[in-house]
Amino acid sequence: MPILKTTFSLILQTSQKNKDWLGFSESGIASYYADKHQNLKTASGERYRHDLKTAAHKNLPFGVNVKVTNLATNKSVVVKVNDRGPFVKGRIIDLSKSAFMAISQPNQGLLKVRIEVVP
């Protein structure tokens, strides 16, 4: 029973974070994690995995869901923020490799995107 209670509590907390940030949007440049980051710990304590739809943002709380739209193609993907960054001037979000590939080809390296917090 404690596991169920903890899981329910985490779902409520994540839901509240998304609600608090709903309406937040930002446009700028997105990049993706290099292969060397695979299995390393993120700022949230989770391990980074290429196959999960996750992202790094400087300010959004961990667990918030963000819709990332490629402005050139209008393709979008929803990711969960679980890390801090990017720390390169002009970039607003770092995406996992699978999230980046869902909206572009990895050989592009950088994309102009719009991000929006979603429920």
N, C-alpha and C positions, 0 to 999 in steps of 0.2 A: 503493500500500500504506500509506503514512503516514496517509492520511485514514481508512482502515478501522481502523487501530490506535487513532487518536485517538478515533473514534466509539465503539469498543468500550470504551476506557478511561472515557469519559464515562458510558456506560451502567452500567458497574460502580460508578462513584463515586455516581451517582444511586441505584442499587439499594441500596448500602450506607447512604446517608443515610436512605432510607425505612426500612430495617431497624433502624437505630439509634433511630428515632423511633416505630416501630410501638407502638401502645398509647396514644400521646398523644391526648387528646381535650380539648375545651374547648367551653363553651357561652357564647353572648353574641350581640351584635348584628353583623350584616353590612351593608355598604353596597356601592356600586359606583362605579367610576371615572366622572367627568364626561367629557363629549365632548372637552373641551379637552386631555385627556391623550393622545389618539390620536397615535401615532407618536413620542411623547417617550420618552427612555431611562428604563428602570427602574433600580433600584439594582443589579441583576445585569448591567446593560449591554445587555439585550435591549430592543427597542422595544416599547412597549405597543400592542396591537391589540385592538380591541373584539371581534373575531371569534374570538380564541383563548381557551381556558379557562385563565385564569391568575388569580393572586391576590397580594395583599400581606399579609404577616404580620410582626409585630415580631420574632419569635425563631426561627421555623422556618428551616432552611437552604434556600438556593435549590435548586430542582430536586425538592424533596419533593412528593409527590402527597398531596392532602388531599381527602377526601370531605366535602362541605358539604351538610348536610340542613336544609331548611326545616322548623322544628318545627311550624308550623301545618298544612302539607300533606303532610309526610313525603317530598316530592320531594327528590332529591339530584343532585349533579353532582360530578365529580372535576376538580380544578384543580391546576395546577403553581404552586408559590410561586416568583415571580421578582422580587419587589419587597418593600420594607419599608413598614410602616404597618399599620393606619391610625393616625394620630396625633390622633384625636379620642377623648376620654374615653368609655369604655363600649363602644367598638367593638373587635372582635377580628380582623376580616378585611375587606379590600376585595376585591371580585370584579370581574373584567372584566364588561363589559355583557352579553356573550353567556352567561357563566356565571350571572349574576344572573337573566337572562331564562329560563334553563333551569329554574329553581326558583320563579320568581315573576314578577310583572309589574313593569316598571321604575317605574311610577307609585307603587309602595309605598315606594321609596327605602331603607327599612331593614327588615331581617328578623331574627327571632330564629332562630338556627341552632345546630347542633352541628357541630363540625369534628372529623375523625378522620384521622390519618395512615394511608394505605393503601399497599400494595406497588405 
